Amino acid sequence: MTTCINAILVVAAGLMIGTCAWPFKVLRVLRFEHWWFAGMLTGLVIVPWASVLALCPRWFDAYRSVPPYILIRANAFSLAWGVANLLCGILITRVGIALTGAFLTGLGAAAGAILPMIAKGSGLFKRAPDIGSAAGVAVTVSVATMLLGVVLAAIAGMGRDKALRKAEAVPLSMPRSDKPGGFALDLALCVFAGVASSGFGLAFVYGQGPIVAAMKQRGAADIPANIAVWAGAIAAGASINLIYPAYLISRSGSWKVLWRHRAETCIAAITGTQLIGGALLMGKGMLLLGALGGSVGYGIQQATQMLGNQGLGFLSGEWRGVHGAPRRLMLIAVGVIIAAAVIMAYGNTLT
């Protein structure tokens, strides 16, 4: 029961992050680069750093006291996530939210859940059980189950792509894999982005202990100290997610679009607000789940993130006009990933 209660935060985090791409479905003027720049600037820079500056006394001194390798390692993970996150935004426009989300959450959960049991994290996560323990075996089984769900989602996605190509008329809002490289390239990008996306959770797992301790020693409360982890650990990932869209906007000379269409820019900023809000809930939930929380918390969060992705994808019409085997297979894939999350939660009770 305690595990279920503590898991509520990571479940909420997954749903928040899984649905944070909804502005893409309602924006009419802003292109990908405008939407992405506004969202990532808000979520990865403005919100976390404004919180650190306002709520963490002597924050610069606190960061300086953290061993450099901690920040370097965390930012190396966040850099991988930054590339994956950018690819996520691009892939959403190519293959849709549902299929992109299936790969990123499934493969991300696999990498993010296994690594902390092999190479221990920081703080509380140093005491994580080994992969060969009863809890470790349960988590490994859940990861294998989740990967099965990813395979089913891939097959469903290929079926959807084929069905859309046969359709006489496809709504413009429904992504199709008719860009250069086709579905094979999109599939390869999804796989790469899925594995690299685990860097988001791993940046927290391997950076939170020393950073939180340093902030609290200088008077920061628990929540601001945890915000400071994200501010310091995802700086490299944030840079990637700002530089590329800024380059695209500069190349097209369309910076004025962000100001002229301020209402849409504000809507786009919600993407980033949901992302950092979900990150804070995920980090706290991982800690509440105990020593194995770095694995179990991230795995459950990823599973529920996929539910958010799929729900948003279906509601926004990505599967409109697609019936039969592809739709059924995607629903089965979702069910398999939910089962994987349940197995993972059970594994946490074995610690």
N, C-alpha and C positions, 0 to 999 in steps of 0.2 A: 504493500500500500504506500509506503514511504517513497519508493522508487517512482510510483505512478504520480504522486503529488509533485515530486521534484521535477519530473519529466514535463510537467505542464508548461514550464517556461520555454523549454527547447521546442515543444510542439508549437507554441505560439510564435516563437522565432521563425520556425520553418514556414508557417503560414504567412507571416509578414513578408519574409524574403521571397517566398514563392509567388506572391501576387504583386510584387513591387514593379513589375513591368506593365501594369495595366495602363499607365499613361500613353504607352505606345499605341494602344488601341483607340484612343480618343483624340489624339493630336491630329490636326489637319494641316498645319502650316510648317511646324518644326520638322526638320529631317532628323535622321538618326544622330548625326553629330551634335546638333543643338540639344536634343533631348538628353543625350548621354552626358554632355559637358555640364549642363545645368544640374542634372541629378547627382553626378559624381562629385562636383564641386561642393554641393550642399552636404551630401552625406559623408564624404570622406575627408573633407577639409573644414568647412565652416562649422558644422555642428560639433564634431569632436574637439576641435581646437578651441572654439569659443568656450566650451565647457571646461576644458583644462585650464585655460587662462583665467576663467572666473572662479573656479571651484577648487583648484589645487594650489595651495600655497607653495612657493619656492619650487615650482614645477621644473624649472630649468636645472636647478641644483639636484633635484631628484633624478632626472634623466641622466645627468652626468655621473651620478653615483652607481648607476647600473653598469655591470661589466659590458664592455663594447660588444663582445661576441654574442651576448643575448639579443641586443638590438639588431646586429647584423644578421643573425640567424632568422629572427622573426621577420625581418624585412625581405630576406631571401625567399621565405615562404610566401610572403604577401606579394612579392614581385611575380611569382608563378601564378598566384591567384589573380593578380592584376591583368595579366595576359589572358587568362581564362575568362575573366569577367568581361573584358573587351570583346573577346570572341563570342561570348554569350549574347551581347547586344547585337553583334553582326548576324549571328546565326538565327536569332529571333526573327530578323527581317527576311531570312532565307528559307528556313524550314518551320518557323512558328515556335510559339512558347511551349507547347505540349512536348514535342519531340526533343527540343533543346533541353528543357528541364529534366526530362527523363535521363538523358545521358549525364548531365552535369551532376545531378543529385546522386544517381546510382554509382557512377565511377568515383565521384568525389567522396562519397561515404565509404567506399571500399578502401581507398588510400588513407583517408583521414582516420578511420577506425583502427586499422591494423598498425600503422607506424608508431603511435604512442605506446603500444604494448611491447614493441621491439626496442625502440630508442626512447627511454623515459622522458617525459616532459618536465616542466618546472613546477615548483611549489608542491601543491597537493598531488599533482599528477606524477611525481617521482615515485609514488608508491603503487603505481598501476600494476595489476597482475601481469605475469608473463603470458605470452601467447599460447603456451602449452598448458596453462592452468585450466580448471573447469570453466571459469568465466571467460578466459581467452578463447577456448574452443567454441563456446556458445556464440561469442562475437564473430568468430571466423565463419561459423555456419550461417549466421545472419548475413554476413557480407556475401557469401556464396549465393545465398537466396536472393539478395538484392541484385547481384550481377545477372542472375537468371531473369529478373524483372527487366533489366536494361536490355538484354537480348530480345525479349519479347516486345519491348517498346520499339526497338530498332526494326524488327520485322513488321510491326504494325505501321511504323512510319513509312517504310518502303511501300506497303500496301496502300496507304493513304496517298502517297505521291503518285502511284500508278493510277489510282482512281481519279485523282484530280486531273491528270493528263488526259484521261478519257472523257472527262466531262466537257460538254459543249460550251458551257459558260462558267467561269470561276470568278467569284466576287473578288474585287481588287484588294479587299482587306485580308484575304486568305493567302498566306505565304506559299510559294511554290519553289521547288528546287530546280528552276530553269536558269539559274545564273551559271556563269562559267564553271565548268567542272562537274556540275550536276550533283546528284545525290551522293555519289561516291566521295567527292571532295567534302561535302557537308558532313558526311558520316565520319571521315577521318578527323575533321576539325572538332566534331563533337567529342570523339574519344580523347583527343589531346586535351581539350578544354576540361573534360570531366575529371581526368586525373589531376591536372594542374589546379583545379578549383579547390582541392583539399587544402591548399596553402592558406586559405582564409581561416579555417579552424585551427590549423597547425601553428599559425602565427600566434594565436592566443595561447595554445597549449604550451608552447616552448618559450613564451615571453612573459606570461602573466605573473608568475611568482615574484621575481625580483622587482618588476615595475610596480606592482601593487604594494609590496613591502616598502619600497622607497617613497612612494607617494603618501602612504599612511604614516610613516615616520615623521613626515613634515606637516602633518595635520589634515590631510585629505580624508574625507569620509569614504565609505566603501564604494558607493556608486561612482563618484568622480574618479576614484583610483582605478576602477575598472574601465572607465571611459579613457583614461590616460593610456591604458594598455593598447587600445585600438588606435588612438591617435599616434602613438609612437611606433606601433608594430606594422601598420599598413601604409606608412608613408611612401614606400617604394611602389606598392600596388596602386596607390592613389595617383602617383605621377604618371604611370602608364595610361591610366584611364582619363587623364586630363590632356596629356600631350597629343595623343592621336586625334581626338575630336577637335582640339584646338587647331591642329594642323589642317584638318579638313575644312573647318570654318574659315581659316585664313586663306586657304587656297581658293575658296569660292567667294571670298570677300563678303561673307554674310553675317558678320558679327551684329549688325544692326537689327537683324531678325529677332534676336533674343530680347531686345528692348522694345521693338515695335509690337511684338506679340507677347507682352508681359504676362497675360493671363495664362497662355500656354507654357511659358517659361516657369511660372509658379507651379503649374501642374506637373511639369517635368521634374521639378525639384522634389516633389513628393517621393519619387523613386529613391533618391538618396536618403531621404528622411526615414523611409521604411527600412532601407538596407541597414543603416547604422542602428536604428531602433531594434531590429531583429538581431543584430550582432550583439548588442548589450544583453538582451534576453538570453541569447544562446550562451554567452560567456558565463553569466550568473547561473544558468541552469546546469551547465557542465560542472561547475564547482559544487553545486548542491548535490549532484549525483555521486560525488565522492571521487576516490582515486581513479576509478575507471571512467569517470565522467568525460574525460578527453576523448575517449573512443565512443562510449555509449551515447553521450549527449550529442556529439556531432552526427553520429549515425541516425539517431531518431530525428534530429533537426532536418537532416537531408531528406529523410523519408517523407516527413510532413511538408517539406518544401516542394517535393514532387507533387504532392496532393494539391498544393496551391497552384503550381504550374499547370497541372492537368485541368483543374477546375476552371482556371482562367482561359485556358486554350479552348475548352469545350464551349464555355459561355460566350466567347468572342467570335465563334463561328469557324474556327480552324478545321473542324471536322464536319461542317455543314455539307450535306450532299454525299458524305461517305458513310456507307452502311455495310452490314455484313461482317466478314471475318476481320478486317483491319480494326474496326471500332471495338469488336468483342475482344480482340487480342490486346488492345491498349488497356481496356478495363481489367483484363486478367493481369496484365503487367502491374497495374496500380495495386491490385489485390496482393500480388506476390511481394511487392515492396512494403506494403503494410504488414504482412506476415513477418518480413525480415525485421521490421522495427520492433515488433512484439518479442521476437526471439532475442533481440539485442537488449531490450528492457529486462527480460528474464535473466540474461547473463549478468546484469548488474547486481541482481540479488544473490549471486553466487560468490561475491567478494567477501 
